[in-house]
Amino acid sequence: MTFKKTQPPKQGDFALYELWNSYNNIFQLFNPFPDLYDDTATDYYYFGWESVNGDWLIRRRTKTSSAYTDCNSQHNPSHPDLAVAWVDRASLTYP
């Protein structure tokens, strides 16, 4: 069974519905599994999330030390959504 984060599973499928609710509550509307993933860059892994209300987050993690930094629309106001930000993920501002 598949479902979109923007549309929860039916309440009749209780276990899946509860899982969906707990993830959305714990991760503040971000799924713990990324929507987008890129491991093709030489030095970094990139993970991208988009929340049900349209906020986005991209995490850049180094391949050697696993240290990471996050960026979002507050740091990159010219990128209104994940689709636009994902294209420019390597050149975004990571504070």
N, C-alpha and C positions, 0 to 999 in steps of 0.2 A: 504494500500500500504506500502511496506517495501523497504528499500534501504540500501546499505552499505555506511558508511562514506567515504570509498575510492572511491565510484562511485556515483556521484550526481544523483538525479532524472532527468528525461528528462525535457528539457526546456519547453516542451508543458504543463507540469503541473506547471504553473507559480508560484502559491502560495508556493508549496512545494519546488520548486527550489530556490526561494528567501529566504525561511526559512533556507534551507541548507547553502546557501551562507552567510547569516547574522551570523549564528552560527559559521561557519568556520572563518569568519573575526573577529568577536568579541572575540572568545575564542582561537584565534591563532591555529586553526586546531583541537582543542579539543572540542568534543561535550559537551554541558552542562549537558547531562545525562550520567552517567557513563556506561562504557561497562561491568564492573564487580562490584558486590556489595556483601559484606559479613557482616551479623549482628550476626553471631554465636559466636564470641569471647566474653568473659566475660566483658572486659573493653572498647573495641573499636568497632567502625564501620569502615569498609574499603571500599573505592571506588577506582576503577581503570579505567583509560582512556588510550587509544592509539590513537595517531594522524594519519592522513593520510600519513605522512612521516615516521612513525615508532617510533617516540618519545613516551615515556610512562610517566605516572604520577600516583602515588598512594597516596591517602589522608587517613590518619588515624585520626579519630575523636573520642574523648572520649565520652562515653555514659553519663557521669554525668554532664559535663560542656559544652559540644559541642566545646571545644577548639580543634584545629586540627593542624597537621603538614603534610607537603608534602615531598615526596621523588621522585627521578627520576634516570635516568641512570648516571647523573653526580655524584650523591652521592653513587651510587651502580654500578660501572663499570663492575662488573662481571655478571650483569643481563642485557643482551642485548635487551630483549624485554619484553612486558607485561606478556606474558605467563610464562616465567621463573620467573620473579619478583613476580607474583601473588602467586605462590606456596610458596615463602619465605617471604610473606608480613609481617608476625609478627616479623621476625628477620632482616629486612632491616634497613639501617641507615636512620633515620629521623632527619635531622638537626634542 
